[in-house]
Amino acid sequence: MSKKFVNQPEDCVDEALEGLVMTNPGLLILGKQRVVIHESGKASNGKVAVIAGGGGGHEPYAAGFVGQGLLTAAVVGQVFSSPPAGSILAAIRAARSNENDGVLLIVINYTGDRLNFGLALERARMEDIRVKMVICDDDCALSSPFKAVGRRGLAGSLFLMKAAGALAERGDPLDSMAHVLEEMKHSIGTIGASLTSCSVPGGEVMFRLEDDEIELGLGIHGEAGVKRIQMMTASNIVEEMLNRMTDGDSSCSFSLPAGCSVALVVNNLGGLSIMEMYIAAREAIKQLESREVEVVRCYVGHLMTSLEMRGLQLSMLRVDGDERCWWLSLLDAPTSAPLWPHPLYQGRTTPEKLSDDGYRWDQHFENRGPSLGEKGQQALKAAIDGAATALESNVDCLNEYDSGCGDGDCGSTLNRWVNAVREIELILQYPCTVLQQLCYLMESKVGGTSGAIYGILFAAAAKAFEDSDISEEAMAERWAHAFKIGIEAVMNYGKADLGDRSLLDAFLPALECFLSCPKSSTNEILDGLLSACSVAEEGAEKTSGMRARVGRASFVNEELVTKPDAGATAVAFWLRGAVTALDLELREPEPEPEPEPEPEQEPEPAPRSRSSSSSSSSSSSSSDEE
């Protein structure tokens, strides 16, 4: 286990945020959320609030950049885990101005962040809050972007955050701000390299490098890069980074033609010394100038780290031409954010906190839509219990499947939902309410990518049950329709499709199978569900040979991805558990077949009597005689 200067691993993010707030005036913690907010609490009337965030371990991003002229609030998750949608929504509620002039979310392109911020955005819109989201995807390391997930979001997002803060401070409207940032993000590129990996508190090193190896093109979550090269001088490392970044044969290439101008960020990934950082900055500036690229601004330091990783990222924003040069005024605009660029110190002994107004989503479930009778409620409870039991029984298997390309905790993560669903009193009478509750549990107890995926699934499915008039006969169709809407929402935010090696490879075929099955009786519905289970299991098994195109596994060498996808397998497990429980609860005995009628027998001819024979003989004799 790697040594860390921490107390308890599970407390490190909270304690770091408290230390940040204690040593920097103007920052507050929002209630019990992992949200750092400007002391004013809300954006000034007539101004847009700007919110960014991500997992812990990237400090000072984004909490250190909260201040006038930059972020209104920052949302932080556990180490390398996206913040839960509930915390993001709390930040949105707290940060927006009283006049509801809108909230702009700046999100780095990782699946968990995209999903959780997307879920928070959808929920905020349900509360009539004006929200827009800009996703930064500035990674230039990959030779070709996958069709679904796109490029990773890295330190180039700092340019977007600074520009957004300046635009908000001068009073630009939400739509205009989003338009400027969407234009700006296409002029940003980032490349990274590292001498070592890192380790999460309480865990082991995430990948190992030999003393003579360098990892090129890596992300910010400890995941490996795209290429390993031999150890070389700082000059040669920077040259290799710039060559990879500007490779014309790559679809992720970043154009740096002679005569252009750039703003440069030299970002310390956590473990490089200050001496090494200024050597790297010197090399980057010299080599860019040798390419006739003018560096007009340069920011050096710990800006978006990856714990103690001994590496750096070079991020550039093109600021040449009439359409780009005015962006420099946004970068130069003043800000009170403590770590952009100069931290302040004040001897405060306790962190000040701002109330998050006591809003508790779990206390605001609404009973609406169709209701279930006693039999329907029993069946729903049986299905949920069956799904929970199936997940609980397969924790180790799911963790093993997840270990090759993820955190190795898929089973443990979903088991948090199992424990939570057994503690809450489910309102089984209303499908809409139950789905809202399941969404809340996924969001608040599970979190991360899995929590966001299932949270979006349940939240969108709940909307399909808002109609009040649904007959019991049509209830099975409505459940299928609801999950269809839910899975479409997951596909929208997750940027995934069939064949991308995700839970969709089990869920979509199973859903399509059930939709096509006859449903004229309870037993036919159950038969359709059992068929869907088999289809889900087949789909999950097929993922063992697929190349991942979404999620963290999409950045892992495909030779290391040999087991079935953990997410797809989890779907197969809980679906089989739920349907088996439903089958035991609802299946009606088949009527005994009526006995077949015995075949009719032809009547036997009556036997001739002796007298008849005699008569006949006599008659015959008489005839002869005549």
Backbone torsions as a table, in degrees:
resi	resn	phi	psi	omega
1	MET	NA	134.3	-178.3
2	SER	-73.4	140.7	-179.1
3	LYS	-78.0	137.7	178.3
4	LYS	-136.5	150.9	176.6
5	PHE	-89.4	73.3	-177.8
6	VAL	-135.6	168.5	172.7
7	ASN	-89.7	-83.7	174.4
8	GLN	-111.4	134.2	-178.0
9	PRO	-53.5	-38.3	-176.5
10	GLU	-72.2	-13.9	-178.1
11	ASP	-102.9	-2.1	-167.9
12	CYS	-64.8	-38.7	-178.5
13	VAL	-67.3	-46.2	-179.8
14	ASP	-61.8	-42.6	-178.2
15	GLU	-68.7	-35.4	177.4
16	ALA	-65.9	-41.2	178.4
17	LEU	-64.8	-40.9	177.8
18	GLU	-63.0	-40.8	177.6
19	GLY	-62.9	-39.9	177.8
20	LEU	-60.6	-46.5	-177.5
21	VAL	-69.6	-37.9	-179.8
22	MET	-64.6	-32.1	-173.9
23	THR	-101.6	2.4	-178.8
24	ASN	-135.9	107.4	178.9
25	PRO	-64.3	150.4	179.4
26	GLY	96.0	-4.0	179.2
27	LEU	-114.2	144.0	177.9
28	LEU	-133.7	157.0	172.1
29	ILE	-99.9	136.2	-176.3
30	LEU	-86.9	101.0	175.9
31	GLY	53.4	-131.0	178.4
32	LYS	-98.1	10.2	-179.8
33	GLN	-84.2	157.1	170.6
34	ARG	-87.3	64.4	-178.4
35	VAL	-128.4	124.3	172.8
36	VAL	-101.1	130.4	-173.7
37	ILE	-133.0	151.0	178.0
38	HIS	-63.2	147.9	-172.9
39	GLU	-59.0	-26.2	177.7
40	SER	-69.9	-16.5	176.9
41	GLY	82.7	-54.6	-176.1
42	LYS	-120.1	157.9	170.3
43	ALA	-64.9	146.3	178.6
44	SER	-61.3	147.4	178.5
45	ASN	-55.3	134.9	-177.0
46	GLY	88.9	-0.1	-178.9
47	LYS	-122.8	149.6	-179.5
48	VAL	-83.9	138.6	173.3
49	ALA	-83.1	141.2	179.9
50	VAL	-117.8	125.8	-177.1
51	ILE	-129.3	136.5	173.4
52	ALA	-139.0	175.9	178.9
53	GLY	166.5	-173.2	-178.4
54	GLY	167.3	-162.8	-179.1
55	GLY	-71.0	159.3	171.6
56	GLY	-70.1	166.7	-178.5
57	GLY	95.9	-4.6	-179.3
58	HIS	-107.8	11.9	-173.8
59	GLU	-52.9	141.7	10.2
60	PRO	-83.5	-6.2	174.5
61	TYR	-61.9	133.4	-8.9
62	ALA	-107.9	-7.4	-174.1
63	ALA	-63.3	-31.9	-179.5
64	GLY	-73.1	-6.8	-178.1
65	PHE	-107.5	18.2	175.4
66	VAL	-83.5	127.3	179.4
67	GLY	168.5	166.7	178.0
68	GLN	-59.8	131.5	-178.0
69	GLY	86.7	2.4	176.1
70	LEU	-139.9	-114.9	-178.1
71	LEU	-89.7	142.5	171.6
72	THR	-79.9	-35.3	179.2
73	ALA	-154.9	155.9	175.9
74	ALA	-131.2	139.8	-178.1
75	VAL	-114.2	132.8	-173.5
76	VAL	-124.0	135.5	175.0
77	GLY	-100.1	-176.9	172.4
78	GLN	-63.3	171.8	-175.5
79	VAL	-56.2	122.4	177.9
80	PHE	58.6	25.8	179.5
81	SER	-128.7	131.7	-177.0
82	SER	-61.6	146.2	179.5
83	PRO	-66.3	148.9	179.6
84	PRO	-69.8	151.6	-177.2
85	ALA	-60.2	-32.0	-179.8
86	GLY	-62.4	-39.7	177.6
87	SER	-68.3	-39.9	178.2
88	ILE	-62.3	-43.8	179.9
89	LEU	-64.8	-38.2	176.7
90	ALA	-61.0	-40.4	178.0
91	ALA	-65.2	-40.6	178.7
92	ILE	-60.9	-48.1	-179.0
93	ARG	-60.3	-43.2	-175.2
94	ALA	-73.5	-35.1	-170.5
95	ALA	-86.6	-24.8	-175.6
96	ARG	-67.0	149.7	-178.9
97	SER	-72.8	162.5	180.0
98	ASN	-62.9	-24.8	-179.9
99	GLU	-88.5	4.3	179.3
100	ASN	53.4	52.8	179.3
101	ASP	-81.8	5.3	171.5
102	GLY	107.9	162.9	179.8
103	VAL	-132.8	131.8	177.6
104	LEU	-109.0	123.0	178.2
105	LEU	-99.9	130.5	175.6
106	ILE	-112.0	118.7	-169.6
107	VAL	-126.0	135.1	174.1
108	ILE	-85.4	146.0	-168.3
109	ASN	-80.0	78.4	166.2
110	TYR	-125.1	146.8	-171.6
111	THR	-56.1	-47.9	-178.2
112	GLY	-61.5	-42.8	178.7
113	ASP	-64.5	-44.3	-178.4
114	ARG	-62.1	-40.6	-178.2
115	LEU	-71.2	-46.8	-176.8
116	ASN	-69.0	-42.2	175.3
117	PHE	-66.1	-35.4	177.1
118	GLY	-64.6	-41.1	178.0
119	LEU	-64.4	-43.2	178.7
120	ALA	-62.9	-40.3	178.6
121	LEU	-60.8	-46.1	-179.7
122	GLU	-62.6	-40.6	179.4
123	ARG	-69.2	-36.0	177.1
124	ALA	-64.7	-39.8	178.5
125	ARG	-64.9	-31.1	175.1
126	MET	-64.2	-22.3	177.6
127	GLU	-98.0	14.2	177.8
128	ASP	63.1	32.0	173.4
129	ILE	-94.6	131.3	179.9
130	ARG	-79.5	117.2	-177.0
131	VAL	-136.7	138.8	171.1
132	LYS	-130.0	155.0	-176.7
133	MET	-130.0	131.2	174.5
134	VAL	-115.3	127.4	-177.7
135	ILE	-106.1	124.6	179.4
136	CYS	-93.3	127.1	179.1
137	ASP	-135.8	78.4	-168.2
138	ASP	-103.2	4.2	-176.7
139	ASP	-65.4	128.9	179.1
140	CYS	-110.8	13.6	-174.8
141	ALA	-83.5	-35.8	-173.8
142	LEU	-69.6	140.8	-178.9
143	SER	-70.3	-28.6	176.3
144	SER	-154.5	135.3	179.7
145	PRO	-76.2	140.7	175.7
146	PHE	-70.8	151.9	-173.2
147	LYS	-63.1	-26.3	-173.3
148	ALA	-98.6	-60.8	-168.0
149	VAL	-79.7	-27.0	-179.7
150	GLY	74.8	-163.1	-176.8
151	ARG	-86.6	157.6	178.5
152	ARG	-73.2	154.4	172.5
153	GLY	-93.6	127.8	-175.7
154	LEU	-130.5	-151.2	-171.9
155	ALA	-66.3	-14.3	176.3
156	GLY	-61.3	-19.6	178.2
157	SER	-63.9	-18.7	179.0
158	LEU	-62.4	-36.6	176.2
159	PHE	-61.3	-42.4	-179.7
160	LEU	-64.8	-41.7	-179.8
161	MET	-62.8	-45.7	-178.7
162	LYS	-65.0	-42.1	178.8
163	ALA	-64.4	-42.4	-179.5
164	ALA	-62.7	-42.5	179.1
165	GLY	-61.4	-40.4	179.2
166	ALA	-68.1	-41.2	178.6
167	LEU	-63.6	-41.6	179.3
168	ALA	-65.4	-39.8	-177.3
169	GLU	-64.4	-33.4	-179.7
170	ARG	-86.9	-1.0	171.6
171	GLY	93.4	17.7	178.0
172	ASP	-64.8	146.0	178.3
173	PRO	-72.9	162.3	-174.7
174	LEU	-58.3	-49.4	-176.6
175	ASP	-61.8	-40.0	179.8
176	SER	-65.9	-41.9	178.8
177	MET	-61.4	-46.4	-179.5
178	ALA	-61.5	-38.2	179.8
179	HIS	-64.2	-44.5	179.9
180	VAL	-61.5	-44.9	-178.0
181	LEU	-67.7	-35.8	177.0
182	GLU	-64.4	-36.7	176.1
183	GLU	-69.3	-42.1	-175.2
184	MET	-66.2	-38.4	-173.2
185	LYS	-64.4	-22.1	178.1
186	HIS	-77.4	-7.2	178.5
187	SER	-109.0	20.9	-177.9
188	ILE	-118.3	138.2	175.3
189	GLY	-142.1	149.3	-178.2
190	THR	-141.4	143.4	173.6
191	ILE	-138.3	143.5	-178.3
192	GLY	-126.5	158.7	174.4
193	ALA	-152.6	150.0	-177.4
194	SER	-147.1	150.0	177.6
195	LEU	-91.6	-20.3	-179.8
196	THR	-144.0	171.5	171.3
197	SER	-93.3	-161.7	176.4
198	CYS	-141.8	175.8	177.7
199	SER	-140.3	138.4	177.6
200	VAL	-72.2	151.2	179.2
201	PRO	-53.6	127.2	-179.1
202	GLY	84.8	2.5	-176.5
203	GLY	-122.4	-178.7	-178.7
204	GLU	-94.3	169.6	176.1
205	VAL	-60.5	137.1	-170.8
206	MET	-78.4	-30.8	167.6
207	PHE	-154.1	159.0	-173.7
208	ARG	-115.9	138.8	175.6
209	LEU	-117.4	141.3	173.1
210	GLU	-71.4	161.7	-177.1
211	ASP	-59.2	-25.2	-177.1
212	ASP	-104.3	20.7	-177.3
213	GLU	-118.3	150.6	174.5
214	ILE	-129.1	137.2	176.5
215	GLU	-93.5	123.1	-178.2
216	LEU	-108.8	137.1	173.8
217	GLY	76.2	38.8	-178.1
218	LEU	-95.7	166.4	179.7
219	GLY	-93.4	-153.3	-175.4
220	ILE	-117.5	13.7	-179.0
221	HIS	-117.3	20.7	-179.9
222	GLY	81.9	2.7	178.8
223	GLU	-77.8	149.9	-178.0
224	ALA	-65.8	162.1	-179.1
225	GLY	-90.4	-157.2	-176.3
226	VAL	-99.6	-12.2	-173.8
227	LYS	-161.7	143.7	173.4
228	ARG	-111.4	132.0	-178.9
229	ILE	-124.3	162.5	179.7
230	GLN	-71.1	147.7	177.6
231	MET	-59.0	137.1	-178.1
232	MET	-149.1	-177.2	-178.8
233	THR	-71.1	162.1	178.6
234	ALA	-57.6	-39.8	179.4
235	SER	-59.9	-45.5	-178.3
236	ASN	-70.8	-33.4	177.5
237	ILE	-63.6	-47.3	179.7
238	VAL	-63.7	-38.7	177.8
239	GLU	-61.6	-43.8	178.7
240	GLU	-62.4	-40.0	179.3
241	MET	-63.4	-46.5	-178.8
242	LEU	-67.3	-36.8	178.2
243	ASN	-63.5	-43.3	178.7
244	ARG	-64.7	-40.5	-177.2
245	MET	-64.4	-36.3	-173.9
246	THR	-105.8	16.0	-179.1
247	ASP	-62.9	114.5	-177.0
248	GLY	-66.4	-19.8	179.5
249	ASP	-80.9	-8.2	-179.3
250	SER	-95.4	137.9	177.5
251	SER	-73.1	-10.6	176.3
252	CYS	-98.6	11.8	-175.7
253	SER	-61.6	144.0	177.8
254	PHE	-109.4	117.8	-174.2
255	SER	-77.0	125.8	176.1
256	LEU	-129.4	71.4	-177.9
257	PRO	-70.3	154.2	177.0
258	ALA	-57.2	135.1	179.6
259	GLY	96.5	-8.4	179.7
260	CYS	-82.0	166.0	179.7
261	SER	-123.2	145.1	-178.4
262	VAL	-137.7	151.8	161.6
263	ALA	-96.7	135.4	-172.0
264	LEU	-119.1	134.8	170.1
265	VAL	-113.6	125.5	171.6
266	VAL	-108.2	101.1	-169.3
267	ASN	-100.3	123.7	176.5
268	ASN	-79.1	122.4	179.6
269	LEU	-76.0	1.7	170.6
270	GLY	134.7	-39.3	-168.9
271	GLY	-111.8	-4.4	179.7
272	LEU	-76.9	145.2	176.7
273	SER	-72.0	163.4	177.5
274	ILE	-62.5	-38.1	177.9
275	MET	-57.5	-47.7	-179.4
276	GLU	-63.9	-35.9	-178.7
277	MET	-65.7	-41.8	180.0
278	TYR	-73.1	-28.7	172.3
279	ILE	-63.9	-44.3	179.3
280	ALA	-63.8	-41.7	179.2
281	ALA	-63.0	-43.7	178.1
282	ARG	-58.2	-46.2	-179.0
283	GLU	-64.4	-42.5	-178.6
284	ALA	-62.1	-45.8	-178.9
285	ILE	-64.7	-45.9	-179.4
286	LYS	-61.1	-44.1	-176.2
287	GLN	-72.4	-33.6	175.5
288	LEU	-66.9	-41.4	178.5
289	GLU	-65.5	-33.3	177.3
290	SER	-66.7	-22.0	175.2
291	ARG	-90.3	7.4	-177.4
292	GLU	63.9	35.7	173.9
293	VAL	-106.2	123.7	-177.7
294	GLU	-87.8	124.8	176.2
295	VAL	-93.1	109.7	-174.9
296	VAL	-98.3	-17.2	173.9
297	ARG	-145.0	145.0	177.5
298	CYS	-143.5	127.6	179.0
299	TYR	-117.2	125.1	-175.8
300	VAL	-124.7	133.3	173.7
301	GLY	148.1	-171.0	175.7
302	HIS	-78.6	104.3	-177.6
303	LEU	-119.3	-45.9	174.4
304	MET	-138.9	96.2	-171.1
305	THR	-95.3	173.4	173.6
306	SER	-131.3	67.7	-174.9
307	LEU	55.4	-120.9	-175.0
308	GLU	-101.7	17.5	-177.2
309	MET	-58.2	129.8	-179.3
310	ARG	-89.6	77.7	-178.6
311	GLY	-155.4	-175.8	-179.6
312	LEU	-149.2	163.1	172.8
313	GLN	-126.4	141.9	171.4
314	LEU	-107.7	119.8	178.2
315	SER	-119.2	137.7	-179.6
316	MET	-132.1	142.6	173.5
317	LEU	-119.1	120.7	176.4
318	ARG	-69.9	126.0	-178.6
319	VAL	-126.9	25.9	178.6
320	ASP	-96.4	160.0	179.3
321	GLY	86.4	157.3	-177.3
322	ASP	-62.9	-31.1	-176.3
323	GLU	-79.1	-12.5	-176.2
324	ARG	-118.6	-26.0	-169.4
325	CYS	-62.2	-28.4	-178.8
326	TRP	-71.1	-13.3	177.0
327	TRP	-63.3	-25.9	178.9
328	LEU	-59.8	-34.2	179.1
329	SER	-64.4	-29.2	177.3
330	LEU	-73.0	-39.2	177.8
331	LEU	-67.7	-32.5	-176.6
332	ASP	-86.1	-9.8	-177.5
333	ALA	-61.8	143.1	-176.7
334	PRO	-67.0	152.1	176.0
335	THR	-147.6	148.7	176.4
336	SER	-96.2	3.5	-179.5
337	ALA	-57.5	126.6	-168.8
338	PRO	-64.5	-30.2	-176.6
339	LEU	-107.1	20.4	173.5
340	TRP	-131.5	90.9	-7.4
341	PRO	-104.6	-9.0	-169.4
342	HIS	-111.3	115.9	176.2
343	PRO	-71.7	151.8	176.2
344	LEU	-113.1	165.0	178.4
345	TYR	-135.7	136.9	173.2
346	GLN	-145.5	132.4	-173.4
347	GLY	-73.9	80.9	176.5
348	ARG	-102.6	139.4	-174.7
349	THR	-98.1	-20.2	178.7
350	THR	-135.6	143.4	178.8
351	PRO	-74.5	135.1	174.4
352	GLU	-80.0	147.0	-177.0
353	LYS	-130.0	148.7	176.2
354	LEU	-111.6	130.0	-177.7
355	SER	-62.1	142.1	174.2
356	ASP	-94.9	28.8	174.6
357	ASP	60.2	17.8	171.9
358	GLY	68.9	14.6	-179.0
359	TYR	-68.8	129.1	177.4
360	ARG	-128.2	109.5	-177.1
361	TRP	-63.0	-34.0	-177.7
362	ASP	-67.4	-10.9	177.1
363	GLN	-101.1	6.2	-175.7
364	HIS	-123.9	32.5	175.9
365	PHE	-71.6	138.1	-178.9
366	GLU	-109.7	129.4	176.2
367	ASN	-85.2	99.8	-179.6
368	ARG	-142.4	166.2	-178.1
369	GLY	85.4	-172.4	-177.0
370	PRO	-67.3	154.1	178.7
371	SER	-113.1	157.1	179.7
372	LEU	-103.6	146.4	172.7
373	GLY	-76.5	-178.1	-176.3
374	GLU	-60.8	-40.6	-179.3
375	LYS	-66.2	-41.0	179.0
376	GLY	-65.3	-38.7	178.5
377	GLN	-65.4	-40.8	178.8
378	GLN	-63.9	-40.2	179.9
379	ALA	-66.2	-41.1	179.7
380	LEU	-64.0	-42.3	178.5
381	LYS	-63.6	-42.3	179.1
382	ALA	-61.0	-41.3	-179.3
383	ALA	-64.5	-44.6	-179.7
384	ILE	-65.0	-43.8	178.2
385	ASP	-62.6	-40.5	179.4
386	GLY	-64.6	-40.8	177.6
387	ALA	-64.3	-42.4	-179.5
388	ALA	-63.5	-44.3	-179.6
389	THR	-62.8	-40.2	-179.9
390	ALA	-63.9	-42.9	178.2
391	LEU	-65.2	-41.5	-179.5
392	GLU	-62.4	-35.8	-176.9
393	SER	-76.7	-12.4	-174.0
394	ASN	-123.1	25.5	-179.7
395	VAL	-57.6	-49.5	-175.9
396	ASP	-63.7	-40.9	-179.8
397	CYS	-62.7	-45.7	-179.3
398	LEU	-66.5	-38.0	176.9
399	ASN	-63.2	-40.7	179.6
400	GLU	-63.7	-45.2	179.6
401	TYR	-62.8	-31.7	-177.2
402	ASP	-82.4	-14.8	-172.4
403	SER	-71.2	-26.0	-175.9
404	GLY	-75.9	-25.4	-173.5
405	CYS	-139.8	5.8	179.6
406	GLY	-140.2	-149.6	-177.7
407	ASP	-85.2	-8.6	-177.4
408	GLY	73.0	28.3	-175.9
409	ASP	-133.4	18.6	-177.5
410	CYS	-57.6	-46.9	-179.8
411	GLY	-64.8	-44.7	179.8
412	SER	-64.1	-38.2	179.7
413	THR	-63.7	-49.7	-179.2
414	LEU	-67.9	-25.6	178.5
415	ASN	-69.7	-20.9	173.2
416	ARG	-64.8	-35.1	175.4
417	TRP	-67.5	-39.9	178.8
418	VAL	-56.7	-48.6	-179.5
419	ASN	-65.0	-38.3	-177.8
420	ALA	-69.9	-39.5	-175.9
421	VAL	-69.4	-20.9	177.8
422	ARG	-83.7	-13.3	-178.9
423	GLU	-97.3	-22.4	-176.4
424	ILE	-91.5	148.8	175.9
425	GLU	-89.5	104.2	-177.6
426	LEU	-74.6	136.6	177.7
427	ILE	-89.6	84.5	-169.3
428	LEU	-72.5	-16.0	-174.8
429	GLN	-67.9	-28.8	-174.7
430	TYR	-119.2	111.7	178.3
431	PRO	-54.6	-39.3	-180.0
432	CYS	-59.2	-43.5	-178.0
433	THR	-69.6	-42.2	178.6
434	VAL	-59.0	-43.5	-179.8
435	LEU	-65.5	-36.2	174.8
436	GLN	-62.9	-41.7	179.3
437	GLN	-64.8	-43.1	179.0
438	LEU	-63.3	-37.5	175.4
439	CYS	-61.1	-47.0	-179.5
440	TYR	-59.3	-42.9	-179.0
441	LEU	-65.9	-41.0	178.3
442	MET	-63.1	-41.2	-176.6
443	GLU	-72.0	-45.2	-171.7
444	SER	-89.6	-29.2	-175.6
445	LYS	-103.8	-27.7	-176.8
446	VAL	-99.8	-58.1	177.6
447	GLY	68.1	-169.2	180.0
448	GLY	62.2	-161.6	-178.0
449	THR	-67.6	-44.5	-179.1
450	SER	-61.7	-44.7	179.9
451	GLY	-62.3	-39.6	179.6
452	ALA	-69.0	-42.4	-179.2
453	ILE	-60.3	-52.4	-178.9
454	TYR	-71.4	-30.3	175.7
455	GLY	-62.2	-46.2	177.1
456	ILE	-62.9	-42.5	178.8
457	LEU	-56.5	-50.9	-176.9
458	PHE	-70.9	-37.7	-179.1
459	ALA	-64.3	-45.9	-179.8
460	ALA	-69.0	-36.9	178.4
461	ALA	-65.0	-34.6	-179.9
462	ALA	-60.5	-36.7	-179.6
463	LYS	-61.4	-30.0	-178.5
464	ALA	-71.2	-12.7	-179.6
465	PHE	-104.9	17.8	-179.9
466	GLU	-79.0	-20.1	175.9
467	ASP	-63.7	141.4	-174.9
468	SER	-90.7	-20.4	-174.0
469	ASP	-110.3	97.4	174.3
470	ILE	-136.9	122.6	179.9
471	SER	-74.1	158.6	178.6
472	GLU	-62.1	-32.0	-179.2
473	GLU	-65.8	-29.2	-177.2
474	ALA	-94.7	2.6	-173.0
475	MET	-65.3	-38.9	-179.9
476	ALA	-63.1	-41.9	177.2
477	GLU	-62.4	-38.5	-178.4
478	ARG	-68.0	-39.7	176.8
479	TRP	-60.5	-44.2	179.3
480	ALA	-63.5	-42.2	179.1
481	HIS	-63.1	-41.0	-179.5
482	ALA	-62.9	-45.5	179.6
483	PHE	-69.1	-27.4	174.6
484	LYS	-64.9	-44.4	177.4
485	ILE	-63.3	-42.7	180.0
486	GLY	-61.3	-43.9	-177.6
487	ILE	-71.3	-30.4	174.9
488	GLU	-65.6	-36.4	176.6
489	ALA	-66.7	-40.5	177.3
490	VAL	-61.3	-42.3	179.7
491	MET	-64.7	-36.3	-179.1
492	ASN	-65.2	-49.4	-176.7
493	TYR	-81.0	-32.6	-178.2
494	GLY	-83.6	-10.4	-178.8
495	LYS	54.6	39.2	-178.1
496	ALA	-118.6	160.3	178.3
497	ASP	-148.3	174.5	178.0
498	LEU	-59.2	133.3	179.4
499	GLY	92.8	2.5	179.8
500	ASP	-92.9	6.1	-177.8
501	ARG	63.5	72.5	178.0
502	SER	-151.0	-177.4	179.1
503	LEU	-62.1	-19.8	178.6
504	LEU	-62.5	-28.5	-178.0
505	ASP	-68.4	-18.6	171.8
506	ALA	-99.9	-40.8	-171.7
507	PHE	-71.5	-48.9	-174.9
508	LEU	-61.9	-50.2	179.0
509	PRO	-61.5	-37.5	178.9
510	ALA	-64.0	-42.2	179.9
511	LEU	-65.1	-44.3	179.2
512	GLU	-64.2	-37.1	177.5
513	CYS	-61.4	-47.9	-178.4
514	PHE	-66.8	-38.0	-179.8
515	LEU	-61.9	-30.2	-177.3
516	SER	-88.2	-6.1	-176.6
517	CYS	-82.9	150.1	174.1
518	PRO	-67.4	148.1	-175.9
519	LYS	-139.1	38.9	-176.9
520	SER	-80.5	-12.1	178.9
521	SER	-145.4	165.3	179.5
522	THR	-59.2	-44.2	-178.5
523	ASN	-65.8	-35.5	176.6
524	GLU	-65.4	-38.5	177.0
525	ILE	-62.3	-45.6	179.4
526	LEU	-63.4	-41.0	177.6
527	ASP	-61.6	-40.4	177.8
528	GLY	-63.3	-40.1	178.4
529	LEU	-66.1	-40.4	178.1
530	LEU	-64.3	-38.9	175.7
531	SER	-63.3	-39.9	178.8
532	ALA	-62.8	-36.6	176.9
533	CYS	-60.2	-45.7	180.0
534	SER	-62.9	-40.3	179.1
535	VAL	-64.7	-40.8	178.4
536	ALA	-62.4	-42.4	179.7
537	GLU	-64.8	-39.4	176.8
538	GLU	-65.3	-42.0	179.4
539	GLY	-63.4	-41.1	178.9
540	ALA	-63.9	-42.4	-178.9
541	GLU	-64.0	-35.4	-178.9
542	LYS	-66.9	-22.0	-178.1
543	THR	-67.5	-15.9	-179.6
544	SER	-63.1	-21.1	178.9
545	GLY	-107.3	11.3	-176.4
546	MET	-95.4	151.6	170.5
547	ARG	-87.4	129.5	-179.5
548	ALA	-70.7	133.0	178.9
549	ARG	-120.9	-1.4	175.9
550	VAL	-138.4	163.4	176.7
551	GLY	74.3	-178.7	-176.6
552	ARG	-64.4	-28.4	-179.2
553	ALA	-65.5	-20.9	-178.7
554	SER	-67.5	-16.5	-179.9
555	PHE	-99.9	3.9	-177.7
556	VAL	-98.9	142.7	177.8
557	ASN	-52.8	127.5	-174.0
558	GLU	-63.2	-20.0	177.7
559	GLU	-67.3	-21.8	-179.9
560	LEU	-89.3	-9.6	-177.2
561	VAL	-101.6	89.2	-174.2
562	THR	-115.9	-18.8	-177.5
563	LYS	-91.4	161.6	175.0
564	PRO	-58.4	151.5	179.2
565	ASP	-64.2	132.4	-177.2
566	ALA	-65.2	-39.3	-179.4
567	GLY	-64.8	-43.6	178.1
568	ALA	-65.7	-40.1	179.4
569	THR	-64.8	-38.3	178.1
570	ALA	-60.8	-40.7	177.0
571	VAL	-59.4	-45.8	179.8
572	ALA	-61.1	-40.0	-179.2
573	PHE	-65.6	-53.2	-173.5
574	TRP	-72.3	-30.1	178.1
575	LEU	-66.9	-43.9	177.7
576	ARG	-62.3	-41.3	179.0
577	GLY	-63.2	-42.8	-179.0
578	ALA	-67.5	-44.4	-176.5
579	VAL	-69.8	-38.6	177.2
580	THR	-59.9	-42.9	178.2
581	ALA	-64.9	-40.5	177.7
582	LEU	-63.4	-40.5	-178.6
583	ASP	-61.8	-42.6	178.4
584	LEU	-66.8	-31.8	-175.6
585	GLU	-80.8	-36.9	-166.0
586	LEU	-114.7	-20.0	-171.6
587	ARG	-61.0	131.6	-179.5
588	GLU	-94.3	140.8	179.9
589	PRO	-62.9	138.6	177.7
590	GLU	-70.4	137.3	178.0
591	PRO	-63.4	140.5	178.6
592	GLU	-67.8	136.5	-179.2
593	PRO	-65.5	141.1	177.9
594	GLU	-67.9	140.5	179.7
595	PRO	-63.4	139.8	179.2
596	GLU	-70.9	137.0	179.3
597	PRO	-66.0	141.8	178.0
598	GLU	-68.2	143.7	-178.6
599	PRO	-65.3	140.5	179.6
600	GLU	-68.0	136.9	179.0
601	GLN	-102.1	139.3	177.8
602	GLU	-67.5	138.9	-179.1
603	PRO	-66.6	139.1	178.0
604	GLU	-73.6	142.8	178.3
605	PRO	-64.2	140.4	-178.9
606	ALA	-64.6	138.1	178.9
607	PRO	-67.6	143.5	-179.9
608	ARG	-75.7	138.0	177.9
609	SER	-82.4	158.0	-179.5
610	ARG	-61.2	-37.2	-175.5
611	SER	-69.6	-35.6	179.4
612	SER	-64.7	-41.5	-179.8
613	SER	-62.7	-41.7	-178.8
614	SER	-63.3	-42.2	-178.3
615	SER	-61.4	-45.1	-177.6
616	SER	-62.7	-40.6	179.2
617	SER	-64.5	-42.1	-178.9
618	SER	-61.6	-42.7	-177.2
619	SER	-63.0	-42.4	-179.0
620	SER	-64.5	-38.7	179.6
621	SER	-65.2	-40.2	-178.8
622	SER	-63.0	-40.1	-178.4
623	SER	-64.0	-42.0	-178.4
624	ASP	-63.1	-40.7	-177.4
625	GLU	-65.9	-39.9	178.8
626	GLU	-64.0	NA	NA
